[in-house]
């Protein structure tokens, strides 16, 4: 009788654990209900997984102001024009945020004027840019300023538009010079 009683209890337990077929049981698939808070483990996020964002180097991104590197000057002047101040300020902030970055500022002139005068003017232009960069947070040790005078022209024609391209200060980061 004990054997019959044990068999009956086992059969009742198995019957209680079984599931009854539903009308959708013929379909294979995944349940469409959302898990409850009790079903989600605490270490699992319920937000969808986003693919990693590719970070463009701001120094090479053409849409970023940091990709612009030349400050153009008026004839016989070392004053930074108002239109170039935001660019120089952005580079100064970048240097402040990236302490390992180093920059070379090259001062350039057009071909008019003596070689000595152009070297001095190019140095004043480079030093003016360096001064603004340090005011915006760049450290003195990060920035070197040199004058190239008239030795590195962008344009070699003797026209005013060509001269304007040569009156500039170029900002180059380490690895670019």
NUMILO-276052 format. One line per 10 residues: number of its first residue (from 1); for each residue x, y, z of N, C-alpha, C, O. Coordinates in steps of 0.1 Angstrom, whole numbers. Layout:
N
NUM> X/Y/Z/X/Y/Z/X/Y/Z/X/Y/Z; ... $
//
This chain:
177
1> 8/-12/0/0/0/0/9/13/0/5/23/-6; 20/12/7/29/23/7/34/26/-7/36/38/-11; 37/16/-14/41/18/-28/31/24/-36/34/33/-45; 18/21/-35/8/26/-42/6/41/-38/3/50/-47; 7/44/-25/5/58/-21/17/67/-26/14/78/-30; 29/62/-26/40/69/-31/39/72/-46/41/83/-51; 34/62/-53/32/63/-68/21/73/-70/23/81/-80; 11/74/-62/0/83/-64/4/97/-62/1/106/-69; 12/99/-51/17/113/-48/27/117/-59/26/129/-63; 36/109/-63/45/112/-74/37/116/-87/41/126/-93 $
11> 27/108/-90/19/111/-102/12/125/-100/11/132/-110; 7/128/-88/0/141/-86/10/152/-87/6/163/-92; 22/151/-82/32/161/-83/36/163/-98/36/175/-102; 38/153/-105/41/154/-119/30/161/-127/32/169/-136; 18/157/-124/6/163/-131/5/178/-127/1/186/-136; 8/181/-115/7/195/-111/18/204/-117/16/216/-119; 29/198/-120/40/205/-126/39/207/-141/46/215/-148; 31/199/-147/30/199/-162/21/211/-166/14/217/-158; 23/216/-178/15/227/-183/5/222/-193/6/212/-199; -6/230/-194/-16/226/-203/-14/233/-216/-9/244/-216 $
21> -17/226/-227/-14/232/-240/-24/244/-242/-35/244/-238; -18/254/-249/-26/266/-253/-28/266/-268/-22/258/-275; -37/275/-273/-39/275/-287/-27/280/-295/-27/278/-307; -18/287/-289/-6/293/-296/6/283/-295/17/286/-299; 4/272/-288/16/263/-286/22/258/-299/33/254/-299; 14/257/-309/19/253/-322/30/262/-328/38/257/-336; 29/275/-324/39/284/-329/52/284/-321/51/283/-309; 63/285/-328/76/286/-320/79/301/-320/77/308/-330; 84/305/-309/88/319/-308/91/323/-294/93/315/-285; 93/336/-293/97/342/-280/85/349/-274/76/355/-281 $
31> 84/348/-261/73/355/-254/74/370/-256/85/375/-257; 63/377/-258/63/391/-261/60/400/-249/59/412/-251; 59/394/-237/56/402/-226/69/408/-220/80/402/-221; 68/419/-214/80/426/-208/82/419/-194/73/416/-187; 95/418/-191/98/412/-178/94/421/-166/94/433/-168; 90/415/-155/87/423/-144/99/427/-136/110/421/-139; 99/436/-127/110/440/-120/116/428/-112/129/428/-110; 108/419/-108/113/408/-100/121/398/-109/130/391/-105; 118/398/-123/124/389/-132/138/394/-137/146/387/-142; 140/408/-137/152/414/-142/163/414/-131/160/419/-120 $
41> 174/407/-134/185/408/-124/189/422/-121/189/430/-131; 193/426/-109/197/440/-106/209/445/-114/210/457/-116; 218/436/-119/230/440/-126/227/442/-141/236/447/-148; 215/439/-146/213/441/-160/205/454/-163/196/457/-155; 210/461/-173/203/473/-176/192/470/-186/193/461/-194; 181/478/-185/170/476/-193/170/485/-205/161/484/-214; 180/494/-206/181/503/-217/187/495/-229/195/486/-227; 183/499/-241/189/492/-253/204/495/-254/208/506/-251; 211/485/-259/226/487/-260/228/495/-273/224/492/-284; 236/506/-271/239/515/-282/253/511/-287/262/507/-279 $
51> 255/511/-300/268/509/-305/278/519/-301/274/531/-299; 291/516/-299/300/526/-294/301/537/-304/301/535/-317; 302/550/-299/303/561/-308/317/563/-312/326/563/-304; 319/565/-325/333/568/-330/336/583/-327/329/591/-332; 346/585/-319/350/599/-316/360/604/-327/371/598/-328; 356/614/-334/365/620/-344/375/629/-336/372/635/-326; 388/629/-341/398/638/-335/393/652/-338/392/655/-350; 391/660/-328/386/674/-331/396/682/-339/392/692/-346; 409/678/-338/419/686/-346/418/683/-361/424/690/-369; 412/671/-364/411/668/-379/397/668/-384/395/666/-396 $
61> 387/671/-376/373/671/-380/371/685/-387/371/695/-380; 368/685/-400/366/697/-407/354/706/-401/354/718/-404; 345/700/-394/334/707/-389/337/714/-375/330/722/-370; 349/711/-370/353/716/-357/363/728/-359/371/728/-368; 361/738/-351/369/750/-352/384/747/-350/393/754/-355; 387/736/-343/401/732/-340/408/727/-353/421/727/-353; 401/724/-363/408/720/-375/414/732/-383/422/730/-392; 409/744/-380/415/756/-386/427/760/-379/427/760/-366; 438/763/-386/451/765/-379/458/778/-383/468/781/-377; 452/786/-392/459/798/-396/452/810/-392/440/812/-394 $
71> 460/820/-387/455/833/-384/461/843/-394/473/843/-396; 453/850/-401/458/860/-411/458/874/-405/450/878/-397; 468/881/-410/471/895/-404/470/905/-415/471/902/-427; 467/917/-411/468/929/-420/482/932/-423/492/927/-417; 484/940/-434/497/944/-438/505/951/-427/499/960/-421; 517/947/-424/526/954/-414/519/954/-400/521/964/-393; 512/943/-397/505/943/-384/507/930/-377/509/919/-384; 508/930/-364/508/917/-356/496/916/-347/495/907/-339; 486/924/-349/473/924/-341/464/913/-347/462/912/-359; 459/904/-338/450/893/-342/437/899/-345/431/906/-336 $
81> 432/897/-357/419/902/-361/408/896/-353/409/884/-349; 397/903/-351/386/898/-343/380/885/-349/376/877/-341; 380/883/-362/374/871/-368/382/858/-364/377/847/-365; 395/860/-360/403/848/-357/404/846/-342/410/835/-338; 399/855/-334/400/853/-319/393/840/-314/399/833/-306; 381/837/-319/374/825/-314/382/812/-317/383/803/-309; 389/812/-328/397/800/-332/409/799/-323/412/788/-318; 416/810/-320/428/810/-312/423/806/-297/430/798/-290; 412/812/-293/407/808/-280/404/794/-278/407/788/-268; 398/788/-289/394/774/-288/407/765/-287/407/755/-280 $
91> 417/769/-295/430/762/-294/436/763/-280/442/754/-275; 435/775/-274/440/777/-260/433/768/-250/439/762/-242; 420/767/-252/412/758/-243/416/743/-245/417/735/-236; 418/740/-258/422/726/-261/435/723/-254/437/712/-248; 445/732/-255/458/730/-248/456/729/-233/463/720/-227; 447/737/-227/445/736/-213/439/722/-209/442/717/-198; 431/717/-217/424/704/-214/433/692/-218/431/681/-212; 443/694/-226/452/683/-230/466/687/-227/473/692/-235; 470/684/-215/483/689/-210/495/682/-217/506/688/-217; 493/671/-224/504/665/-231/506/671/-245/516/668/-252 $
101> 496/678/-250/497/684/-263/507/695/-264/509/703/-254; 514/696/-275/524/706/-277/521/713/-290/516/707/-299; 525/726/-291/521/733/-304/533/742/-308/541/747/-299; 535/743/-321/545/752/-327/537/762/-334/529/759/-343; 540/775/-331/533/786/-338/544/792/-347/554/797/-343; 541/792/-360/550/798/-370/545/811/-375/533/812/-380; 553/822/-374/549/835/-379/554/837/-393/566/834/-395; 546/841/-402/550/843/-416/546/857/-421/538/864/-415; 554/861/-431/552/874/-437/551/873/-453/555/863/-458; 547/884/-459/548/884/-474/562/888/-477/570/891/-469 $
111> 565/889/-490/578/892/-495/582/906/-494/594/909/-496; 573/915/-491/576/929/-490/583/932/-477/580/926/-467; 593/941/-477/601/944/-465/614/936/-465/616/926/-473; 624/941/-457/637/934/-457/636/921/-450/626/919/-442; 645/912/-452/645/899/-446/645/901/-430/638/894/-423; 653/910/-425/654/912/-411/641/917/-405/636/912/-395; 635/927/-412/622/932/-408/611/921/-407/603/920/-398; 611/913/-418/601/902/-419/603/891/-408/593/886/-403; 615/888/-405/618/879/-394/613/884/-381/606/877/-373; 615/897/-378/610/903/-366/595/904/-366/589/901/-355 $
121> 589/908/-377/574/908/-378/568/894/-376/558/893/-369; 574/885/-382/569/871/-381/570/866/-366/561/859/-362; 580/870/-359/582/866/-345/571/873/-337/565/867/-328; 568/886/-339/558/893/-332/544/886/-334/536/885/-325; 542/882/-346/529/876/-349/528/862/-342/518/859/-336; 538/854/-342/538/841/-335/537/843/-320/530/836/-314; 544/853/-315/543/856/-301/530/861/-296/525/858/-285; 523/869/-305/509/874/-302/500/862/-301/491/862/-292; 501/853/-310/492/841/-310/495/833/-297/486/828/-290; 508/831/-294/512/823/-282/506/830/-270/502/823/-261 $
131> 507/843/-269/502/851/-257/487/848/-255/483/846/-244; 479/848/-266/465/846/-265/462/831/-261/453/829/-253; 470/822/-266/468/808/-263/471/806/-248/464/798/-241; 481/812/-242/484/811/-228/473/818/-219/470/813/-208; 468/829/-224/457/836/-217/444/827/-216/437/828/-207; 443/818/-226/431/809/-226/434/796/-219/425/787/-219; 446/794/-213/448/782/-205/460/774/-209/464/765/-202; 465/776/-221/476/768/-225/488/772/-217/490/784/-213; 497/762/-214/509/765/-206/520/769/-215/521/765/-227; 529/778/-210/540/783/-217/549/772/-223/554/772/-234 $
141> 550/761/-215/559/750/-219/553/742/-231/560/734/-237; 540/743/-233/533/736/-244/535/743/-257/533/736/-268; 539/755/-258/538/763/-270/552/769/-273/558/775/-264; 556/767/-285/569/773/-290/565/782/-302/557/779/-310; 571/794/-302/568/803/-313/581/806/-321/591/809/-315; 580/806/-334/592/808/-342/587/817/-354/575/817/-358; 597/824/-360/594/832/-372/600/826/-384/612/822/-383; 593/824/-394/598/820/-407/600/831/-417/604/829/-428; 596/843/-413/597/855/-421/589/853/-434/578/849/-434; 596/855/-445/590/853/-459/594/839/-465/592/837/-477 $
151> 600/831/-457/606/818/-462/597/807/-465/600/798/-472; 584/808/-461/575/797/-463/562/803/-469/551/802/-462; 562/808/-481/550/814/-487/540/803/-491/543/792/-495; 527/806/-490/516/798/-495/514/801/-510/510/792/-518; 517/813/-514/514/817/-527/526/825/-532/532/833/-524; 530/824/-544/543/830/-549/540/842/-559/550/848/-564; 528/845/-562/525/856/-571/527/869/-564/525/870/-552; 529/879/-571/531/893/-565/518/900/-567/517/911/-573; 507/895/-560/494/902/-560/490/904/-546/495/897/-537; 481/913/-543/476/916/-530/469/903/-524/471/901/-512 $
161> 461/896/-532/455/884/-526/465/873/-522/463/866/-512; 476/873/-530/487/863/-526/494/868/-514/497/860/-505; 497/881/-513/504/886/-501/496/883/-489/501/880/-478; 482/885/-490/473/883/-478/474/868/-473/473/866/-461; 476/859/-482/477/845/-478/490/842/-471/491/833/-463; 500/850/-474/514/848/-468/515/855/-454/524/852/-447; 507/865/-451/507/872/-438/499/864/-428/487/867/-426; 505/855/-422/497/845/-413/506/840/-402/518/841/-402; 499/834/-392/505/826/-382/499/812/-382/487/811/-382; 507/802/-383/502/788/-384/504/781/-371/515/782/-365 $
171> 494/774/-366/494/766/-354/495/751/-357/486/746/-363; 506/745/-353/509/731/-356/510/723/-343/518/727/-335; 503/712/-342/504/704/-330/515/693/-332/520/691/-343; 520/688/-321/531/678/-322/527/667/-331/515/662/-331; 536/663/-339/534/653/-350/530/659/-363/530/652/-373; 528/672/-364/525/679/-376/537/688/-381/536/693/-392; 547/689/-373/558/697/-378/571/689/-377/582/694/-381 $
//
